[in-house]
Amino acid sequence: MFRFGLSGWKHHAAVVGGDKLSEYAVHFPIVESESSFYAVQPRRNYEKWVRETPPDFGFVIKAYQGMTGHLRGNNPFENASAMFDAFLGSLVPVIEANRLKMVLFQYPPWFECNRRNVDALRYTKEKMGRLPVALEFRHQSWFLPGMRDKTLQFMEREGWIHSICDEPQAGSGSVPTVLHATHPELTLVRFHGRNASGWSGQGKEDESWRDVRYLYRYSTEELLEWKERLLELQKSTQEICVIFNNNSGKDAAPNAKELMRLLGVEYRGEAPGQINLFE
């Protein structure tokens, strides 16, 4: 089974119009929450998002940046345990509504393959308990020839969902596409585009590079290649969530729609404001 969505629901406007989650949910059955990365969200936000979406709609919640080592500056939480507790508490409305697909832990380019970071992953997995958690690396040391199989075996043993990336190959701060499912039920595939020159922002004196980092439109030929990859991957995992993050130029929605069409995947959710007569 394939479920397609975007990283952030406002990026679909170029294709379907409007920027409300309820309008997005007519076209895609899952969404990746970006706001949860920047701040632990209040429960009322998740309650609102659950109300605005159909019963079969799912959320990929991006882990708070303090939990993945991205945070720069002061941590608003007293310690790591308090931070995880606050994050987990915020997710209660999504969990209770059975809408949580997974929590995505995307680690930064400086998160290298070493004993300290392996211990950090074990701590994170313990704190997250039985919740489905996906793991995405941004440092190629995890997938170098001598470590690739060990990394995948570790993920399988610890119960991590593999977040498989399509991203620019731009040095140590990027990872190759590793087509291996580590969880029998769920796999995540994220399309970041292939804008190698804008990926790391090296040499840039300001933060403007972030605006073009994900500036890339996949060609039909590239998506056809991924069609075959996804069909092969489907043999080893029950459900594949596909997220397009190439949103700097509003290409995420068109590319997601095209790959859905190539795979013969159709989805039509409830229109905003639609009344269910049988409720």
C-alpha positions in Angstrom: 0.0 0.0 0.0 1.2 3.5 -0.9 0.3 6.7 0.9 1.4 10.0 -0.7 1.8 13.4 0.9 3.9 16.5 1.3 6.1 18.0 3.9 3.7 20.7 5.1 0.2 21.1 3.7 0.6 24.7 2.4 2.9 23.5 -0.4 0.0 21.9 -2.3 -1.6 25.2 -3.2 0.2 25.4 -6.6 -1.8 22.4 -7.8 -5.1 22.3 -6.0 -5.5 25.8 -4.6 -6.0 27.0 -1.1 -3.7 26.5 1.9 -6.0 24.9 4.5 -5.3 21.4 5.9 -8.9 20.4 5.1 -8.4 21.3 1.4 -5.1 19.5 1.3 -6.7 16.4 2.8 -9.0 16.1 -0.3 -5.9 15.3 -2.4 -3.5 13.5 -0.1 -4.0 11.0 2.7 -1.0 11.9 4.8 1.0 15.0 5.7 4.4 15.6 7.4 4.1 18.1 10.2 6.9 20.7 9.9 5.9 22.9 12.8 6.6 20.2 15.3 10.3 20.4 14.5 10.5 24.1 15.4 8.5 23.9 18.6 6.6 21.4 20.7 3.0 22.1 19.6 0.2 22.7 22.0 -2.4 19.9 22.1 -5.1 22.2 20.8 -3.2 22.3 17.4 -3.3 18.6 17.0 -6.9 18.5 18.1 -7.8 21.0 15.4 -5.8 19.1 12.7 -7.6 15.9 13.6 -11.0 17.6 13.4 -10.1 19.1 10.0 -9.2 15.8 8.3 -11.0 12.6 7.4 -10.9 9.5 9.6 -8.4 7.7 7.4 -5.9 10.7 7.3 -2.5 10.2 8.9 0.2 12.4 10.3 4.0 11.9 10.1 5.1 14.1 13.0 8.7 15.5 12.7 10.5 15.2 16.0 11.3 18.5 17.9 14.8 19.8 16.9 16.0 19.6 20.5 15.5 15.9 20.4 17.7 15.4 17.3 20.6 17.8 18.0 19.6 20.6 15.6 18.8 23.1 18.3 21.1 26.1 18.6 20.9 28.3 21.6 19.1 27.7 24.9 16.9 24.6 25.3 13.6 25.7 26.8 13.4 22.4 28.7 15.1 21.6 32.0 16.6 18.3 30.7 16.2 15.7 28.0 13.6 13.7 29.9 11.4 16.7 30.3 11.7 17.5 26.7 10.6 14.1 25.5 7.8 14.0 28.0 6.5 17.4 26.7 6.7 16.2 23.1 5.0 12.9 23.8 2.2 14.7 25.8 1.5 17.0 22.9 0.9 14.0 20.6 -2.0 12.6 22.7 -4.8 13.8 20.5 -3.3 12.3 17.3 -2.5 9.0 19.1 -6.0 8.7 20.6 -7.5 9.3 17.2 -5.4 6.6 15.8 -3.9 9.1 13.3 -0.2 8.9 14.1 1.6 7.2 11.2 5.0 7.7 12.7 7.4 10.2 14.4 10.3 11.1 12.1 13.7 11.6 13.7 15.8 13.3 11.1 19.3 13.8 12.4 21.7 16.6 11.3 24.7 16.4 9.0 27.1 16.4 12.0 25.4 13.3 13.6 28.1 10.8 12.6 28.3 7.1 13.1 29.9 6.6 16.5 29.3 5.0 19.8 27.9 8.2 21.5 25.3 8.7 18.8 24.3 5.0 18.8 23.7 5.4 22.5 21.6 8.5 21.8 19.5 6.5 19.3 18.9 3.9 21.9 17.9 6.5 24.5 15.5 8.0 22.0 13.9 4.7 21.1 13.4 3.9 24.8 11.8 7.3 25.5 9.4 6.9 22.5 8.2 3.5 23.8 5.9 1.6 21.4 5.2 4.6 19.1 6.2 4.0 15.5 9.4 6.0 14.9 11.3 6.6 11.7 15.0 7.3 11.4 16.7 9.5 8.8 20.4 10.2 8.6 22.2 13.1 7.0 25.8 11.9 7.5 27.0 9.4 5.0 29.2 7.6 7.6 26.2 5.4 8.5 26.1 4.0 5.0 29.7 3.7 4.0 30.5 0.2 2.7 31.8 -1.1 6.0 28.9 0.2 8.0 25.8 0.0 5.7 24.8 -3.5 6.7 25.5 -2.9 10.4 23.4 0.2 10.4 20.5 -1.5 8.8 20.7 -4.5 11.2 20.8 -2.1 14.1 17.6 -0.4 12.8 15.9 -3.7 12.4 16.8 -4.9 15.9 15.8 -1.7 17.6 12.5 -1.4 15.7 13.3 1.8 13.6 11.4 2.5 10.4 13.8 3.4 7.7 13.4 6.8 6.2 14.8 6.3 2.7 16.0 9.5 1.0 16.3 10.8 -2.5 18.6 13.7 -2.1 21.7 15.4 -3.6 24.9 13.5 -3.3 26.9 16.5 -1.9 29.6 15.2 0.3 29.5 13.8 3.8 26.4 15.7 4.7 24.1 13.6 2.5 23.3 10.0 2.3 22.7 7.6 -0.7 19.4 6.1 -1.5 19.4 2.8 0.4 16.5 0.7 -0.7 16.1 -1.5 2.3 13.0 -1.7 4.5 13.9 -2.2 8.2 10.3 -2.6 9.5 7.8 -5.2 8.2 4.8 -2.8 8.5 6.0 0.7 7.6 8.6 2.4 5.4 9.1 6.1 4.8 10.4 7.5 1.5 11.3 11.2 1.4 12.0 13.2 -1.8 14.3 16.2 -1.1 15.2 16.9 -4.7 18.6 16.8 -6.2 19.8 20.4 -6.0 23.5 19.7 -5.1 24.6 23.3 -5.3 22.0 24.5 -2.9 22.1 21.6 -0.5 24.7 22.6 2.1 24.8 26.4 1.8 28.6 26.3 2.0 30.1 29.7 1.2 26.8 31.5 1.7 27.0 34.5 4.1 23.3 34.6 4.9 20.4 32.1 5.3 19.0 32.7 1.8 20.3 29.3 0.7 17.6 27.6 2.7 15.0 29.1 0.4 16.4 27.2 -2.6 17.8 24.1 -0.9 14.8 22.1 -2.0 14.4 23.8 -5.4 14.1 20.9 -7.8 11.5 19.4 -10.0 11.7 15.6 -10.7 11.4 14.6 -14.4 9.0 11.9 -15.5 12.0 9.7 -16.2 13.3 10.1 -12.6 9.8 9.3 -11.3 9.5 6.3 -13.5 12.7 5.0 -12.0 11.2 5.5 -8.6 8.1 3.7 -9.6 10.1 0.6 -10.1 12.0 1.1 -6.9 8.8 1.5 -4.9 7.2 -1.6 -6.4 10.3 -3.6 -5.4 10.3 -2.1 -1.9 6.7 -3.0 -1.5 7.7 -6.7 -1.5 9.3 -6.3 2.0 7.0 -3.9 3.8 3.2 -3.6 4.1 2.8 0.2 3.8 5.1 2.9 2.2 4.5 6.5 3.1 5.9 8.7 0.4 6.6 12.4 1.3 7.7 15.0 -1.2 9.8 17.8 0.3 11.1 19.5 -2.8 8.9 22.5 -2.0 11.1 25.6 -2.6 9.6 26.1 -6.1 6.2 24.5 -5.3 7.2 21.3 -7.2 6.3 18.9 -4.4 2.6 18.6 -5.1 2.9 18.2 -8.9 5.6 15.6 -8.5 3.6 13.7 -5.9 0.5 13.7 -8.2 2.6 12.5 -11.1 4.1 9.6 -9.2 0.7 8.7 -7.9 -0.6 8.6 -11.5 2.4 6.5 -12.7 1.7 3.9 -9.9 -2.1 4.0 -10.5 -2.7 5.3 -7.0 -6.0 7.2 -6.5 -7.1 9.1 -3.5 -10.1 11.4 -2.9 -10.8 12.5 0.6 -13.8 14.4 1.9 -14.3 17.9 0.6 -14.1 20.7 3.2 -17.4 21.1 5.0 -18.8 17.9 3.6 -21.6 16.5 5.8 -21.7 12.8 6.7 -25.4 12.0 6.9 -24.8 8.8 8.9 -23.0 10.4 11.8 
